[in-house]
Amino acid sequence: MRIALFTETFLPKVDGIVTRLRHTVEQLQRAGDRVLVIAPEGGLTEYKGAKIHGVSGFPLPLYPELKLAVPRPTLRPVLEEFGPDLIHVVNPAMLGLGGLYYANSFKLPLVASYHTHLPQYLQHYGLGMFEDMLWGLLRSIHNQAQLNLCTSTAMVKELSDRGIERTDLWQRGVDTEMFQPHLASQKMRSRLSQGHPDAPLLLYVGRLSPEKEIEQIRPVLESIPNARLALVGDGPHRQALEEHFTDTPTHFVGYLQGLELASAFASADAFLFPSRTETLGLVLLEAMAAGCPVVAAGTGGITDIVQDGVNGYLFDPESRTGAIDATQRLLAEGETRETLRQNARQEAERWGWTAATAQLRQYYQTVLAERTLPSVA
């Protein structure tokens, strides 16, 4: 198969969507398929054998790491030369509209996937009054696709309830070779805790942005004697968070990647994730693969991953003490914590990228087969 992948975000940006896409591209290429990635310009022209065609764009005001790239007529000859069998648009917004247009123009099957819960994001940016309008736009875009993939059962249900048709589940995946418990180290603990490796170490990994609700971690930190907090990542909310966590033992680590990131997960005592806007929460799977017990808000796609009391703890985000109680319980019960670590790793081992991409390839093949079936008079 030849797949033209239109995405609003790709390398060199680092986030959960890009992680899924880069593993997917690699697995598709390994399976003998050919992928053309059409993404905002980022300096790269190739990844794992797949050609990347960059489109110039401009930073989104509320999300400056994300570039909005406007489809251009120059895409037509690029697609004609590549000769795709189908088009897959990821989080269609601006560039994704070009994918819709060319799918119709070339009479190609269209697959769309939903990764970012934008309607919920609006609440965190003071734009909640536009939520119904945004759902209307999403319906008009996604309902042009032959298949709409979501990364959790919660999102499949919500999109279906909102009138988006032909939805299905694109199963989760995680790099279980990269993220492993044996990468825990005192050196990394000391780095994350700023020289206090024997203190309880709480960890957050992800984008530093309002919708992640990272402020909710401070009461947890303050409730645990001598605890340290490491925030790994960066984003537009960093300055506000630095002010919010003033006079607390919080270390703003910045971005970590590869084995350093894997070691950070494996070296922490608890991974805290208060976000209520997750369609999946890939970092949770990475933490679990590394054997780091998780404490997460029991909403959205998170409930597909974390079984409360089995491989982590869930809390009610509406409860003032929910996250505090869950984290204190985790840290107080040493034997239970070790069981959670083992169960978390076992859960992650079920979800390698090879299986997730094999499922995606089956979806592609089904869409292609349905497109070529003769019509019945």
N, C-alpha and C positions, 0 to 999 in steps of 0.2 A: 504493500500500500504506500501511497504517497500522500502525506498529510501536510496541509498548510495550517500552521498554528498561529493564530492571531492572539496576541496577549498584550494587555496594558502594562505589564511589568515583567522584566526578565533581568538576567545578569547585566551589569555587576551589582544590581540591587540584591539585598539579602532579606528575605522574609519567608514565611511558610509557603506562600504560593510559588515563589521562585524555586524553593527546594523541591516541591512536588514536580514542577515542570522540568527542571534539569534532570531529575532522575527518570522522568517519563521519556524525555527525549533520548537519553542514553539507552534506556531499555528498548525503545522502539527501534533505534538504529541497530542495536545488537540483534534484534529479531529479524533484521533484513528489510525493515521498512525504511522509507526516506522521509525526513522531516525538514520543512522550511519554516523557520521561526520569523514571524514579522512582529517587531516589537519597537518601543521607543529607542531611539539611538543611544547606545551605551558604550560604543567603542569596540565591541566584539563583532567579528564577522563569521565566526564558526564556533560550534560547541559539540564535541564528541562526534564529529563527522556531519553534523547538521549545519546547513548554512543559516546565518542570521542576517536578515535584511532590516537595518535600522531606519526608522522614520523620525525625522526631527520633531521635537515637541517643546512644550514649556511646562515649568513646574506648576502643580496644582496648589493654589494658595493655602488651603487648609492642610495639605499633605505634601510638603515640598519635595520629599524623596520620590514621589510619584510624578512622572511626566505624562502630560496629555499629548498624544501624538495624533495629528489629524490625517486621515487617509488621503492619499494623493494619487492622481492619475498615473504616476510613474509605477504604481504597484501592478498595473495590468500586465506590462511586458514581463515583469519578474515572475508573476504567476503563470503566464503563458509558457515561459521557458521551463518552469518547474513541472507543470502539468499535473496538478494535484488530483487525487481521486475524491477527496473530501476536504472540507474546511472545518476546523475546530476553533471556536472563539472562546477565550477565557475571560470571564468577568467583562462582557462587552459593555463598553462605555463610548469612547470616541473611535479608537483604532478598530475596535470590534465591529463597529458599524460598517467599516470597509469590508470586513469578513462577510457580513450579511449581504452586502451589495454584490460582492464578487461570487458568492455562492449562488445567488439568483442569476447573475449575469452569465456565469458559466454552466448553470443548471447542475450544480454539484450538491450532494448531501451536506447538511449543516448540523454540526454538534456544538452545543454550548455548555459551558460549565460555570457553576456559581460557587465562588470561594470567599467572597467578602460580603458580610451582612450590612451593606451600605444603609438600608433604611434605619437600622438600629444606631449606626454611627451618627446619624443626624441629631439624635437626642443629645449627644455629648458635645456637639458643636453649636448648640443653640438654634438648630434648623429643623426642629421637630415638626413644624407646621407644613413642611414639604414632603412628609413621609408618604402620604397617600398619592401625591403626584409622582414620586419616585417609583412606587409600586406599579403605577400605571405604565410608566416608561419601561420598567423591567418586563412587564407582561407583554407589551408590544414588541419588544426585542426577542425575548426568549421563546415566544410562541411561534416565531418563524422557523425555529429549529426542529429538526426531526427527532432530536433527543436532547434533554436537559439533564445534566449530571450534577449531583450534589455530593458533598463529602461527608455527610452524616444523615442518619434517618430523621433527625429532628428537622433538618433543612429540607429534606424531601417532603415531609409533611407540611411545613410552613409554606413552601413555594406552591405546593398543590392546593393548599387552602386559600392561597392568594390568587388562584386562577391561572397559574403557570402550568402548562400541559406537558405531557410526555416526560415526566420526571423519573429519574432512577438514581441509584446509589453508586458512586465511584468509590470503591473501598479505600480505606486509609492505608498508608504505607510509611515505613520508617527504615532508616539505614541501620540495621542491627549489627552490621560489621563495624561501623564507625563508633556507635554508641554502645559501650560495654562497661559493666560494673568494675572490671579489673583496672580501669584507668583512674580510679580514685587515688589521690596522692596527698601527702601532707604538704608538699610544696604548693600545690594548687589551693589547698585549704588556707594556707598562710597568705597566699596572694589575694584570695577573695575576701578574707577576713581582716586584711591589713595587719598581719602579724599576730593574730590570735587564733591559731589552729585548733586549740582545745575548746573554744567557745562554740555553742550551738550555732550552726551556719544555715541561714535561710537564703534561698536563691529565687530570683526572677530572671527569666530570659525572654526577650521579645522587644517589640517596638515601644519606645517611651512616648505614649500618646494618650490623650484624654480617655478614649474609649476602652483602654485597658484597665482603668480604675486602680492604678498602682498605689494611689494614696491610701487605699484600704489596707495596705500591708503595715502601715505605721503602728496602728493599735496592736497588731499581732506582735511586732518586734518589741514594743514597749512592755508587753505582758510576759515576756520570757526573760528571766534574769541572765545577763551577760551575753545575750544573743547578738549576732552580727547579721547584717543583710547585705547581699551583693546583688546589684542590678546590672545585668549584662544586656547590652543593646544601646540604642540611641534613638533619637527622634525629636520632634518639635516641642515636646512637653518636658524636655530635660531640665531646662532652667527652672520651670515652675516646681518640678519634683525636687530639685536641689534645695529650693527654698522650703518646700514642705517637709523634707527630711533633715532640715538643719538641727544640729545638736543631737542627732542620733548616730549610732555606729553603722552608717550606711556607706557603702563603697560603690560609686558609679564607675563600673569597669570599662564601659564602651563595648564595641563589638569583639566577639571571639568567634573563631571559625575552626573547622576541622577537629584535630585531636585536642586542641586547647579547650574548645567548647565541650567536647565529650568528657574531658577530664573535669571540667567545672560541674557538669551535671552529676558525675559519679562521686564527686568529693563533697557535695552538700548533704545536709541532714534532711532538708525538706524543700520541695519546690512549691512555691506559692503562686497561684494563678487566679486572681479575683475577677477576670474579665467575664462579662455576660454577653459579649457580642460574637462569640466564636462559632464559625461554621464547622470547625473540626478541633483546632488546637494542636497543631503538629508538634509544638514544643513539648506538650505533655507526653506524647509518645516517645520523643527523644529522651526526656527525663526518665521515663519508665524503662526504656531500653538500657539506659545507663544504671538502672537500679536505684534511682532516686525517688523516694516516696513523695507523692504529690498531694497537695491540699488545694482543691479547686472549687469554684462556684458550680453548683449542680444545675447548669442550664445549657441549652443549645446542644451543639455537637459533643460537648465534654462528656455528657452522660453516655455516649456511645463507647467511650474509652475507659472511664474510671468507674469501677464498681465499688461503692462505698463500703469500707471496711474489709475489702478483699484485696485490691491492688492499689489503694489510696483512700483518701477521705474526701467526701463532698460536703459542702456546707450551703445553707440557704443564704443567698446574697442579700436578702431582705432582713436577715437577723443581725443585730448589732454585734453580737458576740459569736456568731457562727464560725467565722474563720479562726478566731482566737481559741475557741474550745477545741476545734479540730486539730489545730497545730499543737496545742499543749498536750492533747491526748497522744498524738503521734510521737512527740519527743519524750513523753513520760514512759512509754511502753516499749522498752528495748527489744524484747522478744517479738512482740507484735510488729514492730518496725522492720525487723529482719524478714519476717514472713511477707510483709507488704513488698519489700524490695524484691524478693524472689518471685512473687506473683506478678509484680509489675513487669519484670523481665520476661516471664513466660508469656504474658499477654502481648508484649511487643514482638516477640519472636513469631507470632502468628501473622504479622503484617509486613512482610518484606515487599520491596518495590517490584520485584519480579512478578509476584502474584497480582499486585494492583494493576500493573501494566498489561498483564495477560487478560485481565478482565476488561480493560479499556479497549484492547485490540478486538475482543469479541464483540463489544458494543459497535465498534467501527464496522466490523464485517457484517453485522446484522443490519445496520443502517444502509450499507452499500447493497446488500442483497435485497432489501425491501425496495430500494430505489430502482433496481433493475427488474423487478417482477413485472410481468405483463399485466396490464389493466384488464379487469373483467367487465364486459359490457353489461 
